[in-house]
Amino acid sequence: MHQDPLTRLLRALIRGYQYLLSPLLGSRCRFYPTCSHYCREALERHGPGRGLWLCLHRVLRCHPLHPGGHDPVPPP
């Protein structure tokens, strides 16, 4: 698990979104795990460089024209 300061900051921002904004917006993610959970796990497994890339790639695919479904974080 990556615990450098940047990873901790990014994970804290995602947790803030999950606890403060996500309940207000409702469930909109087409994937399992949700995009925010996917991003937290990607950062934990891969660190800020590859983790952010995986997160961005996932969020850009989360739209009404994509079928969604099960999409786990790839192994390191």
N, C-alpha and C positions, 0 to 999 in steps of 0.2 A: 504494500500500500504506500502510495506517495504522500508524504506529509510536509512538503516544502511550503513556504509561506503563500506562494501564488495558488497552489492547489487548495490550501485551506481557505483562502479568501474566496475563490470561485465556488467551492462547495458551500460556504456560508451564504453566499448570494443566492445560490440555488435553493438552499433550505429556507431562506427568507421568502423567496417566491412561493415555495410549496406551502408554507404556513400562513402567509399573509395575503397573497394575490390569488393563488390557485382556488381556494374555497369560494372566492367572490366570482371568479370566471366560470366555474363549473368544469366538468370533465369534457375536454375537447380533443384529447389526444387519440389518434387512430391506432396507436401501437401499444403493445405490451412488451416490456414495461413502459410506463409513460415516458415522455421525452425528458422530463426533469429527473426522474429516477435513472434513466439511461445515462444522462449527462453526469450525474454524481458518480455512478459506477464507472463510467469511462475515465473520469478524472482520477478515481481511486486506482484503477488498474493500469492506466497508461501515462499518468502525469499530465501536466498542463498542455504540452505541445500536441501530442497525438490525441489526447482526451478532448481538447477543444475542437480539433478537426472532426473527430467522430461526432461530437455533439452538434456542430454546425451542419454536418452532412445529414444527420437525423432530423433536425428541426426543419431544414429546408424540404424534406420529403413529407412532412406532416401537413398535408393539405387535403381538401375534399376530393381531389382527383386521384389520390393514391389510395390503394385498398387497405393499407395498414397491415395489422396482424402482429405475430410474434417476431420480434427483432432484438435478440440479445446482444450485449456488448461482446465483440470478438475477444478471444483470449490474447494475452500479451505475446 
